[in-house]
Amino acid sequence: MDMSFVKGILEDKKKQALVIGMINFANAANLKICIEGIETDTLESYLRQFNATWFQGYHYSKPIGHKELIKLLMA
């Protein structure tokens, strides 16, 4: 799910309904869903309650290149 759906979600009831609906649809259809744009612990905590499959964003790591990824995985 593109970060444009979650940006400002904590203050926007319509975005909340849309995102929750997409996560529920994915789960009901036995699909995996990754939510992009997780930038704070508060946003992560809010979205985790809806059981999305994966989360991605600066909250976890800045974008890194292939060599940096290998180093990170080997550490």
C-alpha positions in Angstrom: 0.0 0.0 0.0 1.5 3.3 -1.1 2.5 5.7 1.6 0.0 8.3 0.3 -2.8 6.3 1.9 -1.2 6.4 5.4 0.2 9.9 5.4 -1.9 11.8 7.8 -4.1 8.8 8.6 -4.1 9.4 12.4 -6.1 12.7 11.8 -8.2 11.6 8.8 -11.2 9.3 9.5 -11.8 8.7 5.7 -8.2 7.5 5.3 -8.6 5.3 8.3 -11.7 3.7 6.8 -10.1 3.2 3.4 -6.9 1.7 4.8 -8.7 -0.6 7.2 -10.9 -1.7 4.4 -8.0 -2.5 2.1 -6.2 -4.5 4.9 -9.4 -6.4 5.7 -9.9 -7.2 2.0 -6.4 -8.5 1.7 -6.7 -10.7 4.7 -10.2 -12.0 3.7 -8.8 -12.8 0.2 -5.7 -14.5 1.7 -3.4 -11.9 0.1 -0.3 -10.4 1.6 -0.1 -6.6 2.1 2.8 -4.3 2.7 2.2 -0.8 4.1 4.8 1.7 3.0 5.5 5.0 4.7 5.9 4.0 8.3 7.9 6.8 9.8 7.0 6.8 13.5 6.4 4.3 16.3 2.9 5.8 16.8 1.9 5.2 13.1 3.3 1.6 13.3 1.4 0.9 16.5 -1.8 2.2 15.1 -1.5 0.2 11.9 -0.3 -3.1 13.5 -3.7 -3.6 15.1 -5.2 -4.3 11.7 -2.9 -7.3 10.9 -1.2 -6.2 7.7 1.5 -8.6 6.6 4.5 -6.3 6.3 5.5 -2.7 7.1 8.1 -0.6 5.4 9.5 2.9 5.9 12.1 5.2 7.5 11.0 4.1 10.9 12.9 0.8 10.2 15.7 2.0 7.9 16.6 4.5 5.3 16.9 3.2 1.8 20.1 1.3 1.3 22.0 -0.2 -1.6 22.8 -3.8 -2.3 26.2 -3.8 -0.7 24.9 -2.2 2.4 22.1 -4.7 2.6 24.5 -7.6 2.4 26.6 -6.1 5.2 23.5 -5.6 7.3 22.3 -9.2 6.8 25.8 -10.7 7.5 26.2 -8.8 10.8 
